[in-house]
Amino acid sequence: MGYTVWQLLPRQREALLPLRINALLTWAVLATTGWTLVFSYELISASLTLMLLILLLLAQAYGRARALVLAGQAPAWPVWFLSFYLGWILLATVLNVIFALRDGFGWQWSAEASRVGCYVLLVVAAGLGVALAWRHRDALLPLPVAWGLIGTWQAQHIAEAGLATASLAAAAVLLAGAAVVAWQSRPA
């Protein structure tokens, strides 16, 4: 909402940030709306396709926005939402891939293979979150991923204590990575 108002202000009409990302954001929001619809109807293949499209659009918008921010050509605060949006989509994409493999393609695997896969995905999620935060000097992007992993801990701490603990550890790594990036990005 804040970005929407900011980019409509008269002073922002020629600003680089809206010119570089608004078309991508428009398509990402439309794809997100479509994803909500197809996911609610359990159209798993279409859901995964739209989720991957959203991820690609947001990654491109995020890359453009962060490049402008890091070059001092755009303020950082108008793109905070993009960090949260992309972080959320990173986590949602992982879940949509799992749903597509299981429900869309009918893949079945053992409980042990599921657990191993979950541990691998935790490492990937934490690694991606910290790597993107570090690369783009963005302490906000890992936060929604950490939030989702804390939710995983909450949901699984009784049924799958090991997975829950690993989720909590991955969330802690993400939060620590965000704190380090925030500390290093502070003004001198």
Phi, psi and omega in degrees: 000315180300316179297318181302312179294314183302313185287345177272350180296145182305322182294341184265001184301326180253008181294145182294321186302304179299323180297325184275333188240345188298320179296316178298317180296320178300313179294322179296319179293318177297318178294323177296320176298315177298319179300316180303318181293308184291327178294320180294334176267008178057038174271084194295315180297316177295323179298313180295318179301313179294322179297318178294322176297315178300314180301315180296316180296314181291322178298319179293315178298317180298314179300317178295315183296313182294326177298318178294318180296312182293333177276358181076016182265357178208147176289153183283322189299326180294344181252011176302319181301326182293324176298315179293317181298311181295319178300317178296317181292325176303311180293317180296326179295317177303313180296320180293326176296316179299313179300319182294316180296317184282306188269324183280320183253356176073019179291134177237143178217163184290164178299321180294317177297323176298315180297314179300316178300320178297317179297318178298315180295327175297316179296317179297313181298313180294317180297315178297315181301313181290318181298315179293320178299315181294312183299319184257009182047055185232104182283350184272327186303320181289344187297314178293330177293315177299318179302314178297322179288327174295322175298322176297316177302312181300317183286332188249000189296341177263310185288320183225076186301320180296314178296319179298316180295319178296322177297317179295320178296318178296321177297320179296320177298316179298316180294321177295317177299318178297319180295318179296315179297317178299318180296316181287337182269355182293150179296144182289000000 
